[in-house]
Amino acid sequence: MIRNTPCPTTSKRSRYCRRTPPSHGNSLPRCATATTPSWPATWSRPPRHVTKRHPVHILNRGHERTATVPSAMRRLLFTVHSQVPDPMTLTSGRFLLLLLLVALFAAALFGLGVGGGFVLDDGHTIVDNMFIRLDTLNSNALWDAAASFHAGGGVRPLSMLTFALDYWRHGSLDAATFKTTNLFIHAVTAVLMAVFVRRLLLIAGWTSQRAALCALIMALIWAMHPLQVSSVLYVVQRMQTLATLFVVLSLWSYLCLRQAQIEGRAGWPFGVLGAASWVLGLASKEDAILLPVYTLVLELTVLQLRAASAQRTRGLRNTYLALALAGIAVTLFWALPHFWSSEAYAGRDFNSVERLLTQGRVLMMYLGQILLPLPSHMPFNYDQLTISRTLIEPLTTLPALLAVIALLAWAGLWRTRRPVFACGVLLFFAGHLLTSTIIPVEMAFEHRNHLPLIGVLLALADLVVAGWQRLHARPALPIVFTTAIVALVAVAGGLRAYAWGEPVRFARHMVDISPDSPRAWLALGGVYFDLAGRKAGRDSPYMDQAIATVEEAAARTGSASAYSNIVIYKTIKRSVTRADWDRLATRLEEVPMLPANKNILWTTLANVRAKIGLDEAQVLRVVDIIARRAEFSPAEHLMIGSNIYLHTQQADAALPYVLRAAEALPRGDRNIIALRDEMRAQGREDWAEAIEQANARSTEKEAGAR
């Protein structure tokens, strides 16, 4: 029997109608329900078997009785309901209007953090980068700015160009200007993400109304989630947010292209748009290279390699088979030989196996932060993350890996039963394919979830809808549940954005939630140092706070960088002692030479150039310890030597570093020849001869190695 229920748009006591079924390819009409049978949209009226009299349950004075609706009245009700617009239906215009409001609200919420400053990698990428300081928009300056990213050997011209344009439009390094641009990018990405999700859900068979509502809610939660705060307000992560924007646009274009192919239409304009967006994503950050992996996830779950013609289907299968084989070949013959290491990576305290073991825990940590969005669980600094040395050290290593395997297996089992859920799970793990495998980058960063968070929300949305359908929940229950979730995320996102909105407040907050993080303590000391006026802050009370902060950092964390900053701050304060230098030297002999500790050498030499009054004998002592314990390239040895030769009164102390470079470089290297000639021009014939002899020994070493 066809179910009959009260029409929500009529009187609850006396006027009732049968719920009408949805038209093919359109959203549910005002009284439609997915449980009723449908008929072709080309029929002018319901088929004969539907227009017969149907029992309608009517409440009459508190008692239920059964009445019948004549066929003529039934047809009249159907006609009225099919022609009167439903104010609750989300048309394209209403959807876009609500989506715009969602994006503006999320941007305003995160706008609470615009008042913060530059942090961490913002320094060498933006603040200390002279190439982005554009005065005029000429082609040479723009080209230099676009090519000015060198960290990790990457090339990210579009991101660097946007930094330069931010500097140009404000005329200075104003952090709020840079962060406002980040907010705009985030808002646009939220819009594109909702459009992509809506298209995906429609292809998956969801009704138009449900797909639109889910897309709006997902976009709102995604855009407000506290885990996204660091991606947006940490200026240099514009590289990640720009890449996400263009990848999401490419994914939407791909869905439109594939829908056209399924329906037998031409979809090549969407293919062109998707390819162009992908190129822009790659110009923003290299991990946009994962786009084919994301499209493969879409094919394996929602799209299922369908097409209007069998030839097209075979072409899709062959294309993805070729891409999969190419990916396996690249992994086996390039990635593994290039990145795999049984010893600790250079500058890291873990090897490949330990990295893979640790990433299981990291991925579970990310999922925990997403599902329980408490700002206190998001420290931003993960420099104290425990490395997994074995499957049981720490004890959470094996359970985390088993959880990852279980989630992947669950997605595989539900690939056809709940394709949206499977798609979400696989998108999350695909988004971490580069940063959670053997590439020796840092273990954890929050911005790596900027795109994968979409996958988690997709999976959760599908599970929630499935649960409501199974439990036959009343409409009020999902509304209350969704409202509570959105409110929780909004409050958490707003609180975290507010914490980012002022430098001291942000640094203090990071120390409070991560008291064992050297980075958090050093950042707090650096904020006080900046407020003191840096080199000019000798008599400022902020300088005393900076010294007290790094003293506490050294005592609590044992950070060599904290001991180094004690020496620097006290030198400016004119209160440094020999004991301070001894503590630094002793700690440098004990700690592993990780990048942060190796960087103490360059910081020390930079302060020598700044002439803050460092004791030169102690400087040479520190440089010698680090140069002896860490690995440096020939170019770096030349840089050390030139700094000592040009900026200290101990010029002879530079020669050992120059000779190390000469021995390591090929014989006749132009830099060595130029240096030898320069020494002769300055009358340092002894240096010229020593350099020439050291360079000759490099040829002998090469011959012996062969």
N, C-alpha and C positions, 0 to 999 in steps of 0.2 A: 504494500500500500504506500502511496506517495504521502510523505509527511506534510501535514498542514500545520501552520503556526500562525500566531497573531502577527499582523503587519505592524511594524513599529511606527508607521506614519499615520495610523488611524486610531480611533478610540479603542482603548483597551477593553471596553465593556461590550460594545455592540457591533463594531465595524471590523471585519476580518477579511483577509485574503489569503490565497494560497501563495507560498513563496515561488516566485518564477525563476526558471533556470537561467544561467548565463548564456549570452550569445557567444558563438565560437570566435575566439580571438579577442574578445572585448572584456572589459571589467564587469564585475557582477552588477546587475540592475539593483534597484533599491531594495527589493525584497528577495534577492536571489540567495541561494545557498548551494554549496558544492555537493550536497547530498542528493539533490534532485536531478532527474534525467534531463539532458539537453536535447535540443533539436536544431537542425541546420538554420543558420541565420537567414537564409534565403526564403524561408517559409514566411508567408505574410501573417499567419496566425498559428497558434499552437495546433498540433495534430489532433485528429479526431478523438484519440483515446484520452487526451488530456482535457478536452472541453466537456467531457461528461461530468455529471454531478459527482462531487467529491465530499466526503464528510469533513466538517470543520468543527474542531472542539471549541466551544464557546462557554465562557464563565458567565453564569446567570445567577446573580444574587448569592455568590459564594459557592454555587454548585456547578459542576461541569455537565453540560449536555451536548448532544451531537445534532448539528443542523446540516443542511445541504444547500449548496449554491447552484442555482439553475445555470445551464450552459450559456444562455445569453448574457446573464450578469457576469459570468466568469470571463467571457470574451471582453466585456466592457471594462472590467477591472484590469485585465491584462493590457488592454489598449492604453488605459490611463497611466498605468504604472510604467509602460514602456516609453511614454512620451513626456512625462513630467520629469525634469532634471532633478537628480538627487543632490541636495546640498552637501552631503557627506562624501560624494564621489570625488576622488582626486584626479581631476583632469590634468593635462600636461601643463596648462597655465598655472593652476593652483599648486601643482607639484613643484614647479620651478620657483614660484613665489615663496613657498614654505622652505624650499631648499636654500634660497637666498637668505632668509631669516635665520636658518640654522647656521650658515656660514658666518653671518655677521655676529650672531650671539657667541659662537665659539671664539671668533677673533677678539671680540670685546672681553671675553673671560680671560683669555691668555694675555690680553693687553695690560692686565694687572702687573705683568712682569717686565714691561718695556723699560722701566727705569733702571734695570740692572746694568752691569758693565760687561766688558769682554772677559772671557775666562779661558784657561788652558790653551788649546791650539789656536784660539783667536789671535794669540800673541804673534807667533811667527808667520801665520798665514795672512793676517790682516794688519794688525797694529804695526809690526816691524817690516811690513812689505812696502817698500817705497814705490814699486811699480803700479800699485793700485791708486796712488795719490794723483788723480787726474786733475789738471787745471783746465785743459781744453780737450775737446773731443776730436782729436786728429787720429788718423789711421795708425800711425806708428805707436802712439801711446796706448791705444786700444789693443793693438796686437801684443805689446809688451805686457800689458795687464793680463790679458787672456792666457799668456804663456808663463805666468809667474808662479804657478803651483808646482812645487818640486818634492813635497813630502812623500816618501814611499815610492818615488819614481813614477807617480801617476800624472795624468794629464786631464785637467778638468777646466777647459777654457771658458765654458758658458758660466759656470759658477764664479770663477775669478772675475769675469767681465762684469757680472752683476755687482760684485763687491766694489769694483772701481766706479761703477755708475752711482752707487750709493754715496761714495766719498765725493764724487763730482757734484751731485745735486745738493749736498749739504755744505761742502767746502771744508770738511774736517772729519776726523774720526769720531763721529757721534754715534754711540752704541744704539741709542733709541732709533735713529734713522735706519740702521741696518736691521734692527729687530722688527721694525714696522714692515719692511719689505718681506721678512720671513712670515709675518702674520698674514700678509696678503697671499703669499704662495700657499700657505696652509689652508686658507679659506677657499681658494680656487681648487685645491686638491680635494677638499671635502665635497665640493660640488661635483667634480668629476667622479669621485668615488661613489657617490649616491647614484649618479646616472649609470655608471658601470654595474653596480649591484642590481639596480632595477632591471636593466636589460638581461642580466644573468638569470635573475629569478623568473622573469617572464619566459625565457627560453626553457627554463627548468619546469615550466608548467604551473607556476603560481598564478593566481588571479591578479589582474592589474591593480586592484585596490590593495591587496595584501602586499604585493611586490613594492608598490610605491611607499606604503607606510613603513615597511621594514627597511627600505633604503633610506628613508628620512631618519628613522631612529638610529640605524647603524651609523649614518654620517654624523649625527649629533654626538653619539657616544665616542666614535673614533676621534672626532675633532676636539672633544673636551677631555679625553682620557689623560690623567696626570702623567702617564708614561710618555706622552707626546710633548710635554712641556720642554724637556731638554732638547728635543729635536727642533723645536721652534725658537726657543729663546737662547740656545747656544748657537751663536751667529754662524760659526763655520759649518754647522750641520745643514745649512742651506744646500750644500752639495747633496745631502741625502734627500731633503724634501723636494728639491727640484727634480731629482732622478725619479722619485716616487710619482710626482705629478705627471711626468711624461710617460712613465711606464703604465700608469692607470689609464691615461688617454689612449695609449697603444692597445691596451687590453679591451677597452670599450670599442675601439675601431675594429679589433679582431672579431669581437662578438657580432658586430654589425655585418662585417664581411661574411662570416660563417652563416649567419641567419639568412643572408641573401643567397648563399650557395645552397642552403637547405631548401629554400623556397624556389630555387631555380631562377633567381634574378642575378643581374650583374652587380657585383659589389666592389669592383676594383677601386673606386674613389676612397673607400674605407681602408683598403690595403695601402694605398699611397699615404694616407694620413697616418696610419699606424707605423709605417716604415720611417716617415719623417719624424714622428714623435720619438721613436726609438733612438734615432741618431742624436736628437737633442738630449735624451736621457743619458746616453753614453758620454756626451760632452759635459754632463753635469757630474756624474760619478760612474766609476767602472762597473759597479754591481748591477747596472741596468742590463748587462750582458745576460742576465737570468731571464729575460723576457721569453725566449723559446721554452724554457722550463715551465713558466707560468701558463703559457698557451697549451703545452702538453697536459698540464693538470686539468685545464678546462676541457680538453678533448677526452681525457680518460674518464671524466665524471659527468658533466652536464651535456656537452656536445656529442660525445661518443662517436666522433669521426663520421657523423651523418652528412649526407649531401643529396641533392635531388637526383644525381646520376651516379650509377655504379662506378663509372670511370673516375669521377671526382673523388669518391670514397677511396678507391684504390690509390689515387694520387696522394691523398692525405696520409694514408697508412704508410706508403712508401717514403714520403717526405719525413715523417716523424721517426720511422725506423732508421733512415739514413742519419738524421740528427742525433738519435740515441747512440748509434754506433760511433759517430764522430766524437760525441761527448765521452764515451768510454775510452776511445783511442787517445784523446787529449789527456784524460786522467792517467791512463797507464803509461803513456810514453813521454808526457811532459810534466804534468802536475806532480806525480809521485816522485820521479827522479829529481825534480827541481826543489820540492818543498819537504819531502820526507827526511826526517833526521832521527836517528836513534840516540844521538847526543842532544844536549840542550841547544835550542836555536841560538844564533848569535844575538846577544842582548836580551835573552829571555832565560827564565829558570825552569823551563819545561821542554820536553821533546814532543815528537808527533803523537806517540801513544798516549802520553799524559794529557796532551791537548784534547784528543778525542774523548778520553775518559771524563775529563772535566766538563766538556761541552754538554754531556747529558744532563749534568746538574744545572748548567747555565740555562739550557732550554726550559727545564722545569721551573727554574727561578723566574724566567720571563713569563711563563704561563701563570705562575702564582701572582706576579705583579699585575697581570692583565685581569685575572679573575677576581682578585681582591685588591682593588686600586687604592691602597693606602699610601699617602706620601711618605710615611715613616718607613715603608718597605722599599723605597727608591732612593738609595744614597747618592746616586750620580757618579760617585767615585767608587770603582771596584778594584782598587789596587791591593786590597787585602783579601781578595778572593782566594780561598784555599785550593791548591792544586791537587787533583786526584792522582796519586802515585800508583795505586793499584785498584782493583775492583772493590776492595773493602777499606780503602784508605783515602778519604773518610768513608764511613759506613753508608752514606747516602748515595755513593757512586753507582753501585749495582742496581738498587731500586730505581734510580733515575733513568738509567739506560733501558731497563725493562719497561718503564713507563713510556719511553719514546717508541720502543718496538711495539708495544701494545696499541698506542694511538695510531701508528702507521698500519698495523694489522686491522684495526677497527675500521679505518678509512677504506682499506682495501675490500673488506667484507661488505661494507655498505655502499660501495661505489655505484651500484645500480639501484639499490633499495632507497638510499637517501643521498642522491648525488650532490646536493648542495652541502650537506655535512662533510662528505668525503672531500669535496673541492676545498672547503675551508681548512680542514686539517692539513691537506697536502700543500696548500698555498703557504701556510705558516712555516712548514719545514722547508719548502722550496726557497722561501725568502732568506733562510739562514744557511743555504747550501754552501756559500763561499766562506762566511765568517765563522761557521761552526764545524769546519773540517780541519784540514792540515795546514792552511795558510797561516803563517806565524804572526798574526796580528794580535792585539790585546784580547784577553779572554772574554770580556763583556763590555758592552756599551748599550745604553738604552735606545739610541737612535736606530739601531739595527732592527727594531720592531716597528718602524714607521709604516712600512708596507705590510709585513706579516700580520700586524694587528687586524687587518681587514679579514684575513683568513679565519682568525679566532672568532671574530664577531659573526661571520657567515655560519660557521659550525654551530655556535651557540644559538643563533636565531633559528636554524633549522631544528635543533633539538627542542627548543622551547615550543615552537609551533607543533611539532610532533607530539609533545607532551600534552599540550592543550587539547589537541584533537583526540588523543587517546582517553583523556580524562573527561572529555565533554564539559570543559570548564565554562562557567558563565562568562559573558562578555566583560562584566565588571572586573573579574579577577585578572585577566591579562592587562587591562588598563591600569589597575592599581600596581601590579607587579612592574610593568614597564616604567611607570611614572617614578616609582621608588628607585629603580636602577638608574634612570637618567638623573634624578636628583642627587643620588650618591656620587655618581661620576662627576657631575657639575661641581659639587661642593669640594670634592677631592682635587679636581683640576684647578679650581679657583684658588684653593689654599696653597697648592704647590706653585702656581704662577705668582701669587702674592709673595711667596718666599723668595722668588727670583727677582723681585722688583726693586731691590736695594742692595748694593754690594755687601755691606756689613751684615745685613739680615740674612742674605743668602749664604754667606760664608759661615756665619754662626750656626745657621740651620744645618748645614752639611756636617759640621763638627758634632752637633748634638745627635744626629742620627747615625753618624759613622765615626765614633770617637777614636778608633784605631787606624784611621786612614791618614797616612802622611800627606797625601794630596790635599785633603780637607784642611788640615792644620796649616800647611804651607800657604794655601789660598787665603785663609783668614789673616795670617801674618802679612801676606802681600797686600791685602786690602788696607790694613793699618799703615803699612809702609807707603802706599800710594797717597793716603790721606795726609801723611806727615810731610809730603812733598819730596819723597825719595832723597836724593843727594842733598837737597836744601833743608831737610827736616831735622837737623841735629837737635834743636831745642824744642821740637814739637812733642806734646804729650802722646801723640799717636805713635811716635817712634818708641817710646817706652812700652806702649801696648804691643807693638810689633815684636820687640825683643822678648817680652814676657810670653807672648804666644809661641814663638819658635823655641824658647827654652822649654816650655811645657810639651811642645811637639817632640823635641829630642828626648826628653825624659820618658814620654809615654810610648813613642813608636820606635825610637832608636834610629830615625831617619838621618842618613848622612847629609841630605840636603838641608835638614833643619840645623845641623851643626854648621854647615856652610853659611846659612843665612844669619846665624848668630854672629859669626865673624864679620860678615858684611855690615849688618846693622850696627854692631858695636864699633866698627871702624868709623862709620859716619858719626856715631855718637861720641867718638874719641874715648871709648871705655874698653876697648878690646885688650885682652891679656894674652900672655904666652900660653896659659892654661887653655884658653879657648882654641888656639891653633893646635895644641897637642890633642885635645879631644877630637877635633876634626881629622887630624892625621891618623890617630888610632882607629877611628871608625872607618876611614877609607881603607885601611889595611884589612878590615874584617868583613865588610859587606861584599856581596857579589857585584861585579861590574855590569849592572843592568843599565839601560839607557839613562834613567834618572841620575844614577851615580856617576856615570861617564860624563854627563852634561855639566857636572860641577866644574870640570876643567874649563869648559868654554865660558861658563858664568864667571869664573874667577878671572880669566883673561879679559873678558869684556869689562869687568870692573877695574882692571889695571888700565885699560884704555880710557875709561871714564875718569881716571885719576881721583878716586875717592880716598886714596891714602893707604892702600894695603901694603903690608910689610913684604918687600920683594923677596927676601930670603924665604919667608914662609910660603909665598906664592910658588916659588920654584920647588919647594918641598912637596906641596900638594900636587903640582903638575907632574912631578917625577913619580909619585906613588900611582897616580891614575894611569899615566902613560906606560908604566911597567906592568900593571895588572890588566889593563884593557887592550883591546885590539883597535888599531887605527890604520887607516889607509895611508899610502904615501902622500897623497894630497893633504890629509889631516896633519901628518907629521910636518910637512912644509908650513902649514898654517901655524902650528904651535911654534915652530922655530922663528917664523917671521914676527909673530907677536912678541916673543921674548926679545928678539934682536932690536925691534923698532920702538918698543914701549917700556923697556926697563933699562936700568943701568947695568944689567948683568948680560951684556951682549954675547960673551963667550959661552954662556949657558945654552945658547940657541944651537950651537954647532952639532951636538949629538942627535938632535931631532932632524936636522937637515941631512946628516949622513945616513940616518935610517931611511929617509925617503930616497936618497940617491942609490942606496943598495937595492931597494925594492923596485925601482923604475928601470925600464929597459935602457941599455946603453945608448947614449946619444939622445935621450929624451930632451925635447926642446926646453922644457921648464928647468931641467938641471943645467943644460948648456947656458941658458940665459942667466941663471943664478951664478954659475961659475964665472961668466964674463963680468957680471955686476960686481962680484967680489974683487976681481982683478982691477976693475976700474976704481974701486975704493981703496986700492992698495993692500988688500987682504990676500996676498999671494998664497999664504999658508992655507987659508980656507979654500981657495980655488983648487989647489993641488989635492987637498983632502977630499973635496967633493968629486973631483975627477977620478981619483983612485977608488972611492966608494962605488961610483957608477960602473967602473970597470969590473969590480967584484960581482956585480949583478949578472954580468955575462958569464962569469965563471960558475956561479951558482946554477944558472940555467943549463949550462953544459953538463955539470955534474948531475943535475936532476934527470936529464935525458939519458 
